[in-house]
């Protein structure tokens, strides 16, 4: 067994057992099996639009400081539903079935301690989780980048083979990838044409990944008094190599979120949206969304190409 003493079988079994005793989870998992989807192609990549009404809680989450202080944290053990039972991971996290799934198998992995959402000091935990549950992709939404609980540190995970950035990676890298730095045991790179800026790291050595990530963290802008750069992160492990995608951000929500009437789009992009699966809680948005709107929204929330180019020049100095 690995450092965290869990594996993908544990995760699969947890979801099965939770579905058998938790009616809400089972209902939403069954609804997901029948969910309407629509494909639009962005830079040759099939982006899936998912009409998923249950995701309204995430898309419309109010995360200003006052609202957060006035509500109970739904990731803290004392506030979770009685039916929601998890697996403690190394005394640091608890692995839970997500009752409002996007993936067929969707986990939330919060810290056992109520502490703010930040990746600082947590990257190795993310890498260890990805290695432990290696049939899953592990992801992190920054506190103003799609996390609906910015006051409580948590990762999420979903089954591989669902997000285009992951399951089509070989093709995407061949068509859009640019190596920024490469030596015998690490590859740093970026995507040249994806409308959301994407940096990636591949290595079989955790310390080299941490070194590259720490440098990138210092190069990314810190905005609006935040404690860390705005970003989404995804991670997979295919023995013996980790792959880490870092999606830097410059804003939480696009202008369309604040429009009224037919111009409004209820979308708060997180890691999964920006990687090619866009859950939409309203049927009107699902039916009207165009490729051009997706590109525009991704570009709005992303760093600019000029900022990305500047960061790449410095990142080569690892």
N, C-alpha and C positions, 0 to 999 in steps of 0.2 A: 504494500500500500504506500501511497505517496505521503509527502509531508502533512497534507491536510486530512489524510485518512478518510477520504471520500473518493468516489469515482463516478463515471457516467452511469453505471448501473444503479448506484445509490440515488442519483438525481432522477432517473427514469422511474424507479420504484416509488420515490417520494410523490411524484406527480400522480402516478396510478393510485396510490393509497389515499392521497388527498381527494382525488376525484370521487372515490368510493364513499367518502364520509362528508364531503362539503358540497352541498347542493349548488351553491353559487358558482363555485369553480367548475363543476361538471357542466352546468348549464352554459356557461360562457365558453367552455372548450367545445361543446357540441355546436354552439352557434358559430364558432370560428371555423368549424369544418364545413359550414354552409355559407360562409361569408362571400359576398360578391367581390370580384377582383377585376381589374382592368389594367392592361399593359400599355405603357407609352415608352418609346425608345428615346433615350438621352445619350448622345455620343455613342450610339450603337449598343447601349446597355439596356436591357428590358427592366424598366422601373415598374414595380407593381403598386397600383393604387388599391387600397383595401378599405371597403366600406365596413367600418367597425364601430357601431354606435357606443359600445361600452368604453371606448377610449376617450369619451368626452371628459372624463375625470382628469386625464392627463393633458389633453389638448387645451382645456379651458382652466387648468389649475391656476389659482391665484397664489402667487409666491412672493408678494411684497412682505416686508418684515413684520408689519402689524398683523396681517392675516395669518402668517405662520405662527406668530406668538399666541394668537387667539384660538388656534385649533389644536386638538390633540394629535400627537404624532402617530400616524397609522403604522409606522415601522417598529415602534417600541412594543415590547412584549406585552405590557399591561393593557395596551390599546388594540391589540390584534384580535380578530374574531376567535372565539373559543375553538372553532373547527380548524383554524390555521395552525398546524403543528409543523415544526421544522426540524432540521438536523444541525446541531451545533458543529461548527467548523473550527477546530484548533482553539476553542475558547474565545475566538475573536469575532466570528461571524455566525449567522444562522442562515441556512439555505431553506428558502420558502418557495412554494408554488405561487406564481403570480395569478391572482384571481381575475385579472383583466388582460388576458394574453394577446400578444401579436403573433408570436410563434406557436406552432402546435405544442411545443414543450417550452415553457417560459418560466424562468426562475427569477426571484429577487433575493439578493444576498446582502442583507444589512449587517452593519456592525452591531454587536450585542450592546454597545454603549452608545447612548445618544450623543453624537458629536457631528459637527458640520460636514457637509459633503465637500471633500477635497481629495485629490489624487496624491498630494504631497505626502511622501512617506508610505504610500500604499501600492506603488507600482509592482514591487516584488510579490505582494499578495495577489495582485491581478494575474501576474505570470504564473504563480503557483496554482491558482484556481483554474487557469486555462489548461495547465498540464494535468491537473487532477481530473477535471471533467472534460476530457479531450474530444468528446463527440459534440461539445457545445462551443459556441462563440461567446466570450465574456465581454461585456461592454460597460462603459462608464459615461454617464451624462453629467457634465459640469453643473454647478448650482444654478446657472442661468442659461443652460443649454439643453433643456428638455427634462431635467430632473424635477419631478413633482413633489419630492421631499428634500429640498435643499438643506434642511436643517439636520438631516440624519444620513450619515455616510452609508452608501450602499452601491454594490455592483448589481448588474443583471446578467442573465445568460439565456441563450436560446439555442435550439438545435441547429447544427450545421446544415448546409444545403438549402437555406431559406433566403439569406441576404445576398443579392448579386455581387456586392463587393467581395464577399468571401467565396461563393461557389463558382464565380466566373473569373476569379482572380488571375489565373494564367492568361486568359484572353485579354483581360483589361490591362494587365501589365505589359503584354506584348504590344498592344495598340497605343497605350497612353503613358506607360511607365518611363521614368527617367532616373537613371542611377545618379545619385548625388555624391556618394562615396562608397567604395567597395574595397575590402581586403579579404584575407582568407577566411575570416570568421564573422563578418558582418556586412550587411548591405543596407545603406540608407538611400531612400529615394522619394520621389513624389510623382503624382499624376499630373500630366500636362494639360489635359482638356476637360477633366471632370469639373462641373460648375462650382462645386464645393472643393476648396483646396484640401488636398490629402497628402500627408507625409506618411512614410512607412519605414519600418525597421524589421529586418530579418536576421536572426542569429540563433545559434544553439547555446550561446553563453549569456546567462542572465546579467552578469556584470557589464558586458558590453552594451546590452540593450539599455540598462539603467544609465550608463554613461552617456549614450546618445540621447536618451530621453531627457536627462537632466540638462544637457546643453541646449536642446530644443526649447525646453521650458524657460530657460533664461533668455532666449532669443525672441520668444513670442511676446506680444504686447499684453500688459495687464491694464484693464480698462475700468473706469467708473468706480475706483476704490475697491475693486475685487481683490481677493487674496491670492488668486492664481489666474493664469490666462484662461479665457473662455475656450473650451474645447470639448469634443467628444472623442472617445477612445474605444477601439475594438481590439480584441486579442484572440488568437487561436494558437493551438499547439499541434503540430504534426511531427511526431518524434523523428529526429531530435531537434527540430527547429520551431522557435516561436515566430509569429508574425504579428506585429503591432501596427495598427493604423491610427494616426493622430489627425483629427479634423479640427483645425483651429477656427475660431469664430470671432465675429466682431459685434454681433447683436443676438438677442434672444429670439425675437419674433419678427417676421417680415411686416412690411406696411399693410399687406392685405389682411392681416389679422385684425387691424384696427379700422378697416373700412366698414361701411354699412351697406345693407341690402345685398344685391346680387354681386357686388364687388368684394364682399368679405369672404375670406377663406380661413376656416378655423383650423389652423395648423401651427403647432409649436415644435419645430423640427428638433429631433434628437438624433442619436447615433444611427438608429435604424432607418429613419426617414432619409438621412443624408447618404445612406449606403444602399438605397434602392428599393425599400419597402415603405410606402407612405400610408399609414392608417388614417382614415378620415371618418370622423364620427357623424358627419351630416351627409345625407344622400345627395343634396344639391351640390355640395362641393365635389363629391365623388363623380357625379355626372358631368360637371362643367370643367374640371381641371384639364388644362392643356399642357403639352410639352413645354411650350414657351413660358407658362406660369411656373412650372417646376424649376426650369433653369433660372428664371428670374428670382425666385424665392431662395434657391440654393446660393446664388451669387450674392444676394442681399445679406445673408447671415454669415457669409464666409469672409475670410481675409481676401484682399484684392490680389490679383496676379503680381502686381508690383511688390507688395509686401512679401508674398511667397518667394519671389525671385531673390529679394534681399536676404531673407532668412536662409535660403538654400546656400548662398555664397558663404555665409558664416558657418553654417552647419557642416560644410566640407572640412572644417578645421578640427574636427574631432580627433 
